[in-house]
Amino acid sequence: MYTIKWQKRGLPQSHNLIWLHDKIYPTDIDKIIQAEFPNPQNDPELYNIVVKNMIHGPCGPLNLNAPCMSDGKCTKKYPKPYLDDTKTEDDGYPKYRRRSPKNGGFTAKIRLQGRDELEIDNQWVVPYNYFPKCSKHT
C-alpha cells in the first residue's frame, strides 16, 4: 500500500506500508538505518555529510527559540537517550543505537548562529539511511 504526495517544490514523496512475514531484528535495522556519527577516520565523507545535514537543532536549553520548541520542550523529543543497541518496541517503532562518547560514540563540533563552537554527540543525530556499498553518499 502506498500514497504519493507532491511537495511544495513539485517533488514527489512516497509513503509506503510494508508487511513483513518474518520479524525484523535490530541487527537488520542497523544495516540500513543509523542514528550515530560514523567513524570519521573510516568514512570522513559520510561523517561530514552527517555533521552538515543530519543534526537536529540543537534545541532545548541550547536554543529555546528553535522551531521545534513548544512549552519549553522539543516536540521531536531531542536530545534522544543513549542506547548501546537498537531495540524494537511493541508499538513497531525502533529505538536506534546512539552510543555515548564513553561507549564508543563519536562527537562533532558545530557552530550555532552567533555563538562559539559546540561539541555535540549522537543524541542530536537524525536517523539516516546508510548504504555502505554506494560509491558516493550524496
N, CA, C and O atoms as CSV, one atom per row, in Angstrom:
chain,resi,resn,atom,element,x,y,z
A,1,MET,N,N,0.851,-1.156,0.000
A,1,MET,CA,C,0.000,0.000,0.000
A,1,MET,C,C,0.905,1.231,0.000
A,1,MET,O,O,1.908,1.265,0.713
A,2,TYR,N,N,0.552,2.241,-0.799
A,2,TYR,CA,C,1.368,3.441,-0.834
A,2,TYR,C,C,0.519,4.644,-1.245
A,2,TYR,O,O,-0.550,4.500,-1.838
A,3,THR,N,N,1.016,5.816,-0.918
A,3,THR,CA,C,0.440,7.063,-1.401
A,3,THR,C,C,1.591,7.935,-1.871
A,3,THR,O,O,2.715,7.816,-1.382
A,4,ILE,N,N,1.307,8.799,-2.807
A,4,ILE,CA,C,2.312,9.743,-3.283
A,4,ILE,C,C,1.766,11.142,-3.067
A,4,ILE,O,O,0.656,11.465,-3.490
A,5,LYS,N,N,2.567,11.967,-2.401
A,5,LYS,CA,C,2.237,13.375,-2.182
A,5,LYS,C,C,3.202,14.208,-3.017
A,5,LYS,O,O,4.287,13.751,-3.376
A,6,TRP,N,N,2.796,15.419,-3.315
A,6,TRP,CA,C,3.671,16.328,-4.045
A,6,TRP,C,C,4.080,17.443,-3.103
A,6,TRP,O,O,3.233,18.124,-2.525
A,7,GLN,N,N,5.379,17.624,-2.951
A,7,GLN,CA,C,5.900,18.643,-2.055
A,7,GLN,C,C,5.751,20.018,-2.689
A,7,GLN,O,O,5.388,20.139,-3.859
A,8,LYS,N,N,6.039,21.060,-1.898
A,8,LYS,CA,C,5.855,22.434,-2.363
A,8,LYS,C,C,6.672,22.756,-3.609
A,8,LYS,O,O,6.247,23.564,-4.434
A,9,ARG,N,N,7.831,22.138,-3.752
A,9,ARG,CA,C,8.669,22.419,-4.915
A,9,ARG,C,C,8.403,21.462,-6.068
A,9,ARG,O,O,9.164,21.431,-7.035
A,10,GLY,N,N,7.336,20.685,-5.976
A,10,GLY,CA,C,6.938,19.819,-7.068
A,10,GLY,C,C,7.551,18.437,-7.074
A,10,GLY,O,O,7.345,17.674,-8.018
A,11,LEU,N,N,8.301,18.099,-6.039
A,11,LEU,CA,C,8.922,16.780,-5.995
A,11,LEU,C,C,7.981,15.771,-5.355
A,11,LEU,O,O,7.284,16.097,-4.394
A,12,PRO,N,N,7.954,14.544,-5.881
A,12,PRO,CA,C,7.081,13.524,-5.284
A,12,PRO,C,C,7.666,12.983,-3.982
A,12,PRO,O,O,8.883,12.908,-3.813
A,13,GLN,N,N,6.782,12.614,-3.078
A,13,GLN,CA,C,7.163,11.986,-1.812
A,13,GLN,C,C,6.257,10.777,-1.635
A,13,GLN,O,O,5.034,10.901,-1.702
A,14,SER,N,N,6.844,9.620,-1.411
A,14,SER,CA,C,6.084,8.379,-1.299
A,14,SER,C,C,6.031,7.909,0.145
A,14,SER,O,O,7.044,7.914,0.844
A,15,HIS,N,N,4.857,7.507,0.587
A,15,HIS,CA,C,4.670,6.875,1.893
A,15,HIS,C,C,4.262,5.435,1.619
A,15,HIS,O,O,3.249,5.187,0.964
A,16,ASN,N,N,5.047,4.488,2.119
A,16,ASN,CA,C,4.818,3.072,1.850
A,16,ASN,C,C,4.534,2.320,3.139
A,16,ASN,O,O,5.125,2.603,4.180
A,17,LEU,N,N,3.637,1.374,3.059
A,17,LEU,CA,C,3.345,0.481,4.176
A,17,LEU,C,C,3.683,-0.926,3.720
A,17,LEU,O,O,3.125,-1.429,2.745
A,18,ILE,N,N,4.607,-1.559,4.439
A,18,ILE,CA,C,5.098,-2.881,4.054
A,18,ILE,C,C,4.873,-3.847,5.202
A,18,ILE,O,O,5.204,-3.544,6.349
A,19,TRP,N,N,4.311,-5.008,4.899
A,19,TRP,CA,C,4.149,-6.066,5.898
A,19,TRP,C,C,5.273,-7.073,5.715
A,19,TRP,O,O,5.559,-7.498,4.596
A,20,LEU,N,N,5.898,-7.445,6.797
A,20,LEU,CA,C,6.975,-8.430,6.742
A,20,LEU,C,C,6.480,-9.763,7.273
A,20,LEU,O,O,5.765,-9.811,8.275
A,21,HIS,N,N,6.855,-10.840,6.610
A,21,HIS,CA,C,6.484,-12.172,7.093
A,21,HIS,C,C,7.277,-12.538,8.331
A,21,HIS,O,O,6.743,-13.119,9.276
A,22,ASP,N,N,8.546,-12.198,8.320
A,22,ASP,CA,C,9.410,-12.506,9.452
A,22,ASP,C,C,9.661,-11.242,10.259
A,22,ASP,O,O,9.607,-10.131,9.732
A,23,LYS,N,N,9.932,-11.427,11.529
A,23,LYS,CA,C,10.234,-10.303,12.400
A,23,LYS,C,C,11.559,-9.673,11.967
A,23,LYS,O,O,12.509,-10.375,11.618
A,24,ILE,N,N,11.605,-8.353,11.996
A,24,ILE,CA,C,12.854,-7.667,11.698
A,24,ILE,C,C,13.648,-7.546,12.995
A,24,ILE,O,O,13.094,-7.225,14.047
A,25,TYR,N,N,14.924,-7.803,12.909
A,25,TYR,CA,C,15.784,-7.788,14.086
A,25,TYR,C,C,16.603,-6.502,14.126
A,25,TYR,O,O,16.880,-5.906,13.086
A,26,PRO,N,N,16.988,-6.077,15.324
A,26,PRO,CA,C,17.785,-4.851,15.440
A,26,PRO,C,C,19.045,-4.854,14.573
A,26,PRO,O,O,19.433,-3.811,14.046
A,27,THR,N,N,19.677,-5.996,14.422
A,27,THR,CA,C,20.879,-6.045,13.576
A,27,THR,C,C,20.537,-5.763,12.116
A,27,THR,O,O,21.355,-5.204,11.384
A,28,ASP,N,N,19.327,-6.148,11.686
A,28,ASP,CA,C,18.878,-5.841,10.322
A,28,ASP,C,C,18.663,-4.339,10.162
A,28,ASP,O,O,19.019,-3.755,9.138
A,29,ILE,N,N,18.080,-3.728,11.179
A,29,ILE,CA,C,17.844,-2.281,11.146
A,29,ILE,C,C,19.168,-1.542,11.063
A,29,ILE,O,O,19.310,-0.605,10.278
A,30,ASP,N,N,20.143,-1.958,11.871
A,30,ASP,CA,C,21.443,-1.283,11.900
A,30,ASP,C,C,22.183,-1.355,10.570
A,30,ASP,O,O,23.051,-0.522,10.305
A,31,LYS,N,N,21.861,-2.326,9.736
A,31,LYS,CA,C,22.496,-2.426,8.420
A,31,LYS,C,C,21.977,-1.362,7.457
A,31,LYS,O,O,22.629,-1.047,6.462
A,32,ILE,N,N,20.794,-0.807,7.759
A,32,ILE,CA,C,20.144,0.131,6.844
A,32,ILE,C,C,20.059,1.539,7.421
A,32,ILE,O,O,20.301,2.516,6.712
A,33,ILE,N,N,19.716,1.651,8.700
A,33,ILE,CA,C,19.477,2.952,9.321
A,33,ILE,C,C,20.450,3.159,10.470
A,33,ILE,O,O,20.646,2.277,11.307
A,34,GLN,N,N,21.056,4.337,10.496
A,34,GLN,CA,C,21.973,4.722,11.568
A,34,GLN,C,C,21.441,5.987,12.229
A,34,GLN,O,O,20.759,6.791,11.595
A,35,ALA,N,N,21.756,6.154,13.500
A,35,ALA,CA,C,21.430,7.385,14.213
A,35,ALA,C,C,22.648,7.803,15.031
A,35,ALA,O,O,22.528,8.273,16.162
A,36,GLU,N,N,23.811,7.620,14.436
A,36,GLU,CA,C,25.075,7.946,15.084
A,36,GLU,C,C,26.016,8.577,14.066
A,36,GLU,O,O,25.850,8.417,12.856
A,37,PHE,N,N,27.011,9.299,14.584
A,37,PHE,CA,C,28.077,9.762,13.711
A,37,PHE,C,C,28.893,8.555,13.274
A,37,PHE,O,O,29.241,7.716,14.105
A,38,PRO,N,N,29.204,8.450,11.986
A,38,PRO,CA,C,30.102,7.377,11.567
A,38,PRO,C,C,31.525,7.689,12.037
A,38,PRO,O,O,31.826,8.820,12.420
A,39,ASN,N,N,32.372,6.701,12.004
A,39,ASN,CA,C,33.763,6.888,12.400
A,39,ASN,C,C,34.429,7.856,11.423
A,39,ASN,O,O,34.521,7.554,10.233
A,40,PRO,N,N,34.897,9.019,11.902
A,40,PRO,CA,C,35.493,9.996,10.984
A,40,PRO,C,C,36.795,9.513,10.345
A,40,PRO,O,O,37.187,10.020,9.294
A,41,GLN,N,N,37.464,8.548,10.957
A,41,GLN,CA,C,38.700,8.005,10.377
A,41,GLN,C,C,38.374,7.059,9.215
A,41,GLN,O,O,39.050,7.079,8.186
A,42,ASN,N,N,37.336,6.231,9.384
A,42,ASN,CA,C,36.990,5.226,8.376
A,42,ASN,C,C,36.204,5.796,7.201
A,42,ASN,O,O,36.372,5.347,6.067
A,43,ASP,N,N,35.347,6.782,7.463
A,43,ASP,CA,C,34.497,7.335,6.405
A,43,ASP,C,C,34.325,8.844,6.606
A,43,ASP,O,O,33.251,9.295,7.005
A,44,PRO,N,N,35.380,9.630,6.330
A,44,PRO,CA,C,35.296,11.077,6.569
A,44,PRO,C,C,34.234,11.768,5.718
A,44,PRO,O,O,33.647,12.762,6.145
A,45,GLU,N,N,33.984,11.246,4.511
A,45,GLU,CA,C,32.979,11.872,3.646
A,45,GLU,C,C,31.582,11.741,4.252
A,45,GLU,O,O,30.848,12.726,4.329
A,46,LEU,N,N,31.211,10.541,4.680
A,46,LEU,CA,C,29.904,10.345,5.303
A,46,LEU,C,C,29.815,11.118,6.615
A,46,LEU,O,O,28.775,11.704,6.917
A,47,TYR,N,N,30.883,11.125,7.389
A,47,TYR,CA,C,30.906,11.877,8.647
A,47,TYR,C,C,30.569,13.347,8.385
A,47,TYR,O,O,29.738,13.924,9.087
A,48,ASN,N,N,31.203,13.955,7.387
A,48,ASN,CA,C,30.946,15.366,7.073
A,48,ASN,C,C,29.521,15.587,6.583
A,48,ASN,O,O,28.911,16.610,6.896
A,49,ILE,N,N,28.987,14.642,5.820
A,49,ILE,CA,C,27.601,14.758,5.357
A,49,ILE,C,C,26.645,14.726,6.546
A,49,ILE,O,O,25.707,15.521,6.607
A,50,VAL,N,N,26.874,13.816,7.491
A,50,VAL,CA,C,26.007,13.711,8.669
A,50,VAL,C,C,26.107,14.980,9.509
A,50,VAL,O,O,25.085,15.507,9.949
A,51,VAL,N,N,27.318,15.478,9.738
A,51,VAL,CA,C,27.502,16.694,10.538
A,51,VAL,C,C,26.805,17.877,9.874
A,51,VAL,O,O,26.201,18.705,10.557
A,52,LYS,N,N,26.885,17.961,8.566
A,52,LYS,CA,C,26.312,19.104,7.846
A,52,LYS,C,C,24.793,19.023,7.699
A,52,LYS,O,O,24.112,20.048,7.741
A,53,ASN,N,N,24.248,17.792,7.526
A,53,ASN,CA,C,22.845,17.667,7.129
A,53,ASN,C,C,21.933,16.904,8.075
A,53,ASN,O,O,20.713,17.013,7.950
A,54,MET,N,N,22.466,16.142,9.008
A,54,MET,CA,C,21.623,15.233,9.785
A,54,MET,C,C,21.665,15.517,11.288
A,54,MET,O,O,21.615,14.591,12.097
A,55,ILE,N,N,21.755,16.789,11.658
A,55,ILE,CA,C,21.766,17.185,13.060
A,55,ILE,C,C,20.461,17.902,13.368
A,55,ILE,O,O,20.056,18.813,12.646
A,56,HIS,N,N,19.807,17.484,14.446
A,56,HIS,CA,C,18.592,18.162,14.894
A,56,HIS,C,C,18.999,19.308,15.807
A,56,HIS,O,O,19.794,19.136,16.730
A,57,GLY,N,N,18.439,20.476,15.533
A,57,GLY,CA,C,18.658,21.624,16.414
A,57,GLY,C,C,20.079,22.156,16.337
A,57,GLY,O,O,20.562,22.526,15.267
A,58,PRO,N,N,20.725,22.189,17.465
A,58,PRO,CA,C,20.268,21.855,18.808
A,58,PRO,C,C,19.160,22.783,19.300
A,58,PRO,O,O,19.014,23.924,18.861
A,59,CYS,N,N,18.406,22.239,20.215
A,59,CYS,CA,C,17.280,22.960,20.787
A,59,CYS,C,C,17.336,22.824,22.302
A,59,CYS,O,O,18.393,22.535,22.863
A,60,GLY,N,N,16.210,23.030,22.960
A,60,GLY,CA,C,16.178,22.926,24.422
A,60,GLY,C,C,16.932,24.072,25.054
A,60,GLY,O,O,16.857,25.199,24.564
A,61,PRO,N,N,17.655,23.819,26.129
A,61,PRO,CA,C,18.386,24.891,26.812
A,61,PRO,C,C,19.423,25.571,25.910
A,61,PRO,O,O,19.803,26.716,26.157
A,62,LEU,N,N,19.875,24.876,24.877
A,62,LEU,CA,C,20.857,25.456,23.966
A,62,LEU,C,C,20.233,26.471,23.016
A,62,LEU,O,O,20.924,27.359,22.516
A,63,ASN,N,N,18.927,26.345,22.763
A,63,ASN,CA,C,18.240,27.252,21.847
A,63,ASN,C,C,16.737,27.180,22.111
A,63,ASN,O,O,16.026,26.398,21.479
A,64,LEU,N,N,16.267,27.984,23.030
A,64,LEU,CA,C,14.847,27.964,23.407
A,64,LEU,C,C,13.937,28.474,22.293
A,64,LEU,O,O,12.732,28.228,22.320
A,65,ASN,N,N,14.501,29.181,21.313
A,65,ASN,CA,C,13.700,29.728,20.218
A,65,ASN,C,C,13.688,28.834,18.979
A,65,ASN,O,O,13.223,29.260,17.921
A,66,ALA,N,N,14.182,27.624,19.089
A,66,ALA,CA,C,14.180,26.709,17.945
A,66,ALA,C,C,12.740,26.429,17.510
A,66,ALA,O,O,11.844,26.396,18.353
A,67,PRO,N,N,12.503,26.227,16.214
A,67,PRO,CA,C,11.140,25.998,15.719
A,67,PRO,C,C,10.458,24.765,16.308
A,67,PRO,O,O,9.229,24.694,16.330
A,68,CYS,N,N,11.228,23.808,16.777
A,68,CYS,CA,C,10.653,22.569,17.317
A,68,CYS,C,C,10.218,22.710,18.772
A,68,CYS,O,O,9.632,21.783,19.332
A,69,MET,N,N,10.494,23.847,19.383
A,69,MET,CA,C,10.204,24.017,20.809
A,69,MET,C,C,8.749,24.418,21.041
A,69,MET,O,O,8.208,25.279,20.347
A,70,SER,N,N,8.128,23.776,22.031
A,70,SER,CA,C,6.776,24.114,22.459
A,70,SER,C,C,6.702,23.898,23.964
A,70,SER,O,O,7.012,22.813,24.454
A,71,ASP,N,N,6.300,24.908,24.681
A,71,ASP,CA,C,6.217,24.847,26.143
A,71,ASP,C,C,7.540,24.420,26.771
A,71,ASP,O,O,7.557,23.669,27.746
A,72,GLY,N,N,8.643,24.901,26.210
A,72,GLY,CA,C,9.958,24.623,26.773
A,72,GLY,C,C,10.516,23.246,26.475
A,72,GLY,O,O,11.563,22.881,27.010
A,73,LYS,N,N,9.827,22.453,25.616
A,73,LYS,CA,C,10.298,21.104,25.277
A,73,LYS,C,C,10.347,20.932,23.767
A,73,LYS,O,O,9.592,21.562,23.027
A,74,CYS,N,N,11.244,20.074,23.333
A,74,CYS,CA,C,11.352,19.759,21.908
A,74,CYS,C,C,10.203,18.832,21.515
A,74,CYS,O,O,10.002,17.789,22.138
A,75,THR,N,N,9.461,19.207,20.496
A,75,THR,CA,C,8.338,18.382,20.039
A,75,THR,C,C,8.815,17.097,19.358
A,75,THR,O,O,8.028,16.167,19.181
A,76,LYS,N,N,10.078,17.035,18.981
A,76,LYS,CA,C,10.651,15.839,18.345
A,76,LYS,C,C,11.399,14.964,19.354
A,76,LYS,O,O,11.995,13.951,18.987
A,77,LYS,N,N,11.362,15.362,20.621
A,77,LYS,CA,C,11.952,14.602,21.741
A,77,LYS,C,C,13.470,14.490,21.679
A,77,LYS,O,O,14.044,13.465,22.047
A,78,TYR,N,N,14.118,15.563,21.206
A,78,TYR,CA,C,15.581,15.634,21.248
A,78,TYR,C,C,15.992,16.411,22.484
A,78,TYR,O,O,15.249,17.285,22.931
A,79,PRO,N,N,17.147,16.120,23.044
A,79,PRO,CA,C,18.104,15.097,22.667
A,79,PRO,C,C,17.590,13.702,23.016
A,79,PRO,O,O,16.948,13.504,24.048
A,80,LYS,N,N,17.882,12.749,22.148
A,80,LYS,CA,C,17.455,11.358,22.347
A,80,LYS,C,C,18.354,10.688,23.388
A,80,LYS,O,O,19.507,11.087,23.553
A,81,PRO,N,N,17.843,9.677,24.091
A,81,PRO,CA,C,18.675,8.990,25.090
A,81,PRO,C,C,19.732,8.101,24.423
A,81,PRO,O,O,19.570,7.642,23.293
A,82,TYR,N,N,20.812,7.881,25.166
A,82,TYR,CA,C,21.847,6.951,24.699
A,82,TYR,C,C,21.320,5.529,24.748
A,82,TYR,O,O,20.608,5.153,25.680
A,83,LEU,N,N,21.670,4.741,23.744
A,83,LEU,CA,C,21.373,3.303,23.725
A,83,LEU,C,C,22.572,2.585,23.120
A,83,LEU,O,O,23.088,2.997,22.081
A,84,ASP,N,N,23.008,1.523,23.760
A,84,ASP,CA,C,24.137,0.759,23.234
A,84,ASP,C,C,23.730,-0.164,22.093
A,84,ASP,O,O,24.574,-0.571,21.295
A,85,ASP,N,N,22.442,-0.500,22.009
A,85,ASP,CA,C,21.940,-1.386,20.955
A,85,ASP,C,C,20.577,-0.903,20.490
A,85,ASP,O,O,19.797,-0.378,21.284
A,86,THR,N,N,20.286,-1.078,19.203
A,86,THR,CA,C,18.963,-0.777,18.670
A,86,THR,C,C,17.954,-1.738,19.287
A,86,THR,O,O,18.240,-2.922,19.469
A,87,LYS,N,N,16.774,-1.221,19.607
A,87,LYS,CA,C,15.716,-2.049,20.193
A,87,LYS,C,C,14.439,-1.861,19.382
A,87,LYS,O,O,14.150,-0.763,18.907
A,88,THR,N,N,13.684,-2.936,19.231
A,88,THR,CA,C,12.376,-2.820,18.598
A,88,THR,C,C,11.328,-2.810,19.704
A,88,THR,O,O,11.380,-3.610,20.638
A,89,GLU,N,N,10.394,-1.906,19.583
A,89,GLU,CA,C,9.362,-1.728,20.598
A,89,GLU,C,C,8.067,-2.411,20.163
A,89,GLU,O,O,7.893,-2.743,18.990
A,90,ASP,N,N,7.166,-2.616,21.116
A,90,ASP,CA,C,5.878,-3.249,20.823
A,90,ASP,C,C,5.015,-2.414,19.883
A,90,ASP,O,O,4.172,-2.953,19.166
A,91,ASP,N,N,5.228,-1.081,19.886
A,91,ASP,CA,C,4.431,-0.220,19.017
A,91,ASP,C,C,4.930,-0.228,17.569
A,91,ASP,O,O,4.352,0.440,16.712
A,92,GLY,N,N,5.998,-0.980,17.293
A,92,GLY,CA,C,6.512,-1.087,15.936
A,92,GLY,C,C,7.614,-0.104,15.600
A,92,GLY,O,O,8.242,-0.217,14.548
A,93,TYR,N,N,7.861,0.855,16.472
A,93,TYR,CA,C,8.898,1.845,16.210
A,93,TYR,C,C,10.211,1.418,16.849
A,93,TYR,O,O,10.236,1.049,18.024
A,94,PRO,N,N,11.296,1.462,16.093
A,94,PRO,CA,C,12.586,1.116,16.696
A,94,PRO,C,C,13.159,2.289,17.479
A,94,PRO,O,O,12.881,3.451,17.184
A,95,LYS,N,N,13.946,1.965,18.462
A,95,LYS,CA,C,14.771,2.958,19.152
A,95,LYS,C,C,16.192,2.658,18.697
A,95,LYS,O,O,16.742,1.594,18.981
A,96,TYR,N,N,16.771,3.617,17.987
A,96,TYR,CA,C,18.047,3.388,17.329
A,96,TYR,C,C,19.228,3.480,18.285
A,96,TYR,O,O,19.202,4.208,19.278
A,97,ARG,N,N,20.270,2.712,17.950
A,97,ARG,CA,C,21.508,2.751,18.727
A,97,ARG,C,C,22.090,4.157,18.660
A,97,ARG,O,O,22.241,4.731,17.581
A,98,ARG,N,N,22.415,4.701,19.830
A,98,ARG,CA,C,23.066,6.005,19.969
A,98,ARG,C,C,24.060,5.879,21.111
A,98,ARG,O,O,23.733,6.163,22.263
A,99,ARG,N,N,25.257,5.459,20.792
A,99,ARG,CA,C,26.247,5.245,21.842
A,99,ARG,C,C,26.788,6.572,22.363
A,99,ARG,O,O,26.986,7.524,21.609
A,100,SER,N,N,27.018,6.606,23.663
A,100,SER,CA,C,27.628,7.786,24.278
A,100,SER,C,C,29.110,7.815,23.909
A,100,SER,O,O,29.670,6.787,23.530
A,101,PRO,N,N,29.748,8.977,24.013
A,101,PRO,CA,C,31.191,9.029,23.753
A,101,PRO,C,C,31.981,8.069,24.651
A,101,PRO,O,O,33.027,7.564,24.241
A,102,LYS,N,N,31.500,7.816,25.847
A,102,LYS,CA,C,32.178,6.887,26.763
A,102,LYS,C,C,32.094,5.446,26.269
A,102,LYS,O,O,32.947,4.625,26.604
A,103,ASN,N,N,31.060,5.133,25.464
A,103,ASN,CA,C,30.851,3.764,24.982
A,103,ASN,C,C,31.150,3.602,23.493
A,103,ASN,O,O,30.604,2.711,22.843
A,104,GLY,N,N,32.003,4.447,22.959
A,104,GLY,CA,C,32.419,4.287,21.569
A,104,GLY,C,C,31.737,5.197,20.572
A,104,GLY,O,O,32.002,5.097,19.374
A,105,GLY,N,N,30.857,6.093,21.034
A,105,GLY,CA,C,30.208,7.037,20.132
A,105,GLY,C,C,31.147,8.175,19.767
A,105,GLY,O,O,32.079,8.479,20.511
A,106,PHE,N,N,30.904,8.803,18.626
A,106,PHE,CA,C,31.740,9.903,18.164
A,106,PHE,C,C,31.029,11.227,18.398
A,106,PHE,O,O,29.820,11.258,18.628
A,107,THR,N,N,31.774,12.306,18.338
A,107,THR,CA,C,31.233,13.646,18.532
A,107,THR,C,C,31.580,14.506,17.322
A,107,THR,O,O,32.367,14.111,16.461
A,108,ALA,N,N,30.972,15.693,17.279
A,108,ALA,CA,C,31.269,16.659,16.220
A,108,ALA,C,C,31.170,18.051,16.811
A,108,ALA,O,O,30.474,18.272,17.802
A,109,LYS,N,N,31.867,18.977,16.199
A,109,LYS,CA,C,31.778,20.376,16.608
A,109,LYS,C,C,30.964,21.114,15.561
A,109,LYS,O,O,31.228,21.024,14.362
A,110,ILE,N,N,29.964,21.847,16.046
A,110,ILE,CA,C,29.139,22.661,15.156
A,110,ILE,C,C,29.144,24.082,15.685
A,110,ILE,O,O,29.532,24.330,16.827
A,111,ARG,N,N,28.716,25.000,14.860
A,111,ARG,CA,C,28.655,26.399,15.269
A,111,ARG,C,C,27.208,26.864,15.155
A,111,ARG,O,O,26.619,26.840,14.074
A,112,LEU,N,N,26.645,27.287,16.284
A,112,LEU,CA,C,25.315,27.881,16.265
A,112,LEU,C,C,25.443,29.322,15.806
A,112,LEU,O,O,26.505,29.926,15.955
A,113,GLN,N,N,24.380,29.877,15.253
A,113,GLN,CA,C,24.431,31.244,14.748
A,113,GLN,C,C,24.843,32.201,15.859
A,113,GLN,O,O,24.219,32.257,16.918
A,114,GLY,N,N,25.909,32.954,15.592
A,114,GLY,CA,C,26.353,33.975,16.525
A,114,GLY,C,C,26.963,33.447,17.811
A,114,GLY,O,O,27.103,34.203,18.772
A,115,ARG,N,N,27.327,32.180,17.859
A,115,ARG,CA,C,27.903,31.601,19.073
A,115,ARG,C,C,29.206,30.885,18.760
A,115,ARG,O,O,29.594,30.721,17.604
A,116,ASP,N,N,29.869,30.465,19.833
A,116,ASP,CA,C,31.093,29.683,19.685
A,116,ASP,C,C,30.757,28.272,19.237
A,116,ASP,O,O,29.592,27.889,19.133
A,117,GLU,N,N,31.814,27.510,18.973
A,117,GLU,CA,C,31.618,26.108,18.616
A,117,GLU,C,C,31.025,25.337,19.780
A,117,GLU,O,O,31.281,25.639,20.946
A,118,LEU,N,N,30.232,24.343,19.443
A,118,LEU,CA,C,29.580,23.492,20.430
A,118,LEU,C,C,29.853,22.047,20.045
A,118,LEU,O,O,29.676,21.665,18.888
A,119,GLU,N,N,30.286,21.241,21.015
A,119,GLU,CA,C,30.518,19.826,20.742
A,119,GLU,C,C,29.230,19.060,21.015
A,119,GLU,O,O,28.659,19.152,22.101
A,120,ILE,N,N,28.781,18.306,20.021
A,120,ILE,CA,C,27.558,17.518,20.167
A,120,ILE,C,C,27.888,16.045,19.972
A,120,ILE,O,O,28.933,15.690,19.428
A,121,ASP,N,N,26.972,15.197,20.430
A,121,ASP,CA,C,27.182,13.752,20.313
A,121,ASP,C,C,25.984,13.123,19.611
A,121,ASP,O,O,25.174,13.817,18.997
A,122,ASN,N,N,25.885,11.814,19.709
A,122,ASN,CA,C,24.858,11.069,18.973
A,122,ASN,C,C,23.429,11.369,19.406
A,122,ASN,O,O,22.492,10.979,18.709
A,123,GLN,N,N,23.232,12.043,20.520
A,123,GLN,CA,C,21.874,12.369,20.955
A,123,GLN,C,C,21.175,13.316,19.981
A,123,GLN,O,O,19.949,13.422,20.002
A,124,TRP,N,N,21.932,14.001,19.134
A,124,TRP,CA,C,21.378,15.005,18.231
A,124,TRP,C,C,21.315,14.548,16.775
A,124,TRP,O,O,20.866,15.305,15.915
A,125,VAL,N,N,21.756,13.326,16.485
A,125,VAL,CA,C,21.785,12.845,15.096
A,125,VAL,C,C,20.400,12.352,14.683
A,125,VAL,O,O,19.782,11.547,15.379
A,126,VAL,N,N,19.925,12.847,13.544
A,126,VAL,CA,C,18.659,12.406,12.963
A,126,VAL,C,C,18.931,11.088,12.223
A,126,VAL,O,O,19.920,10.996,11.496
A,127,PRO,N,N,18.081,10.073,12.389
A,127,PRO,CA,C,18.320,8.802,11.690
A,127,PRO,C,C,18.433,8.999,10.175
A,127,PRO,O,O,17.709,9.794,9.575
A,128,TYR,N,N,19.353,8.259,9.586
A,128,TYR,CA,C,19.585,8.369,8.149
A,128,TYR,C,C,19.831,6.985,7.557
A,128,TYR,O,O,20.276,6.069,8.249
A,129,ASN,N,N,19.533,6.850,6.262
A,129,ASN,CA,C,19.785,5.594,5.546
A,129,ASN,C,C,21.276,5.473,5.294
A,129,ASN,O,O,21.932,6.426,4.875
A,130,TYR,N,N,21.789,4.300,5.552
A,130,TYR,CA,C,23.213,4.043,5.402
A,130,TYR,C,C,23.404,2.925,4.390
A,130,TYR,O,O,22.977,1.793,4.618
A,131,PHE,N,N,24.040,3.240,3.281
A,131,PHE,CA,C,24.305,2.247,2.244
A,131,PHE,C,C,25.809,2.150,2.037
A,131,PHE,O,O,26.367,2.891,1.228
A,132,PRO,N,N,26.474,1.250,2.754
A,132,PRO,CA,C,27.937,1.193,2.688
A,132,PRO,C,C,28.492,0.799,1.329
A,132,PRO,O,O,29.669,1.042,1.059
A,133,LYS,N,N,27.682,0.198,0.468
A,133,LYS,CA,C,28.190,-0.241,-0.829
A,133,LYS,C,C,28.120,0.854,-1.889
A,133,LYS,O,O,28.600,0.663,-3.007
A,134,CYS,N,N,27.528,1.999,-1.552
A,134,CYS,CA,C,27.454,3.091,-2.518
A,134,CYS,C,C,28.829,3.740,-2.651
A,134,CYS,O,O,29.542,3.902,-1.661
A,135,SER,N,N,29.197,4.108,-3.869
A,135,SER,CA,C,30.489,4.755,-4.056
A,135,SER,C,C,30.433,6.215,-3.641
A,135,SER,O,O,31.454,6.792,-3.266
A,136,LYS,N,N,29.266,6.813,-3.703
A,136,LYS,CA,C,29.080,8.194,-3.255
A,136,LYS,C,C,27.892,8.232,-2.315
A,136,LYS,O,O,26.908,7.519,-2.512
A,137,HIS,N,N,27.988,9.071,-1.288
A,137,HIS,CA,C,26.923,9.153,-0.293
A,137,HIS,C,C,25.884,10.207,-0.647
A,137,HIS,O,O,24.793,10.210,-0.076
A,138,THR,N,N,26.199,11.097,-1.571
A,138,THR,CA,C,25.262,12.170,-1.887
A,138,THR,C,C,24.561,11.920,-3.194
A,138,THR,O,O,23.733,12.727,-3.615
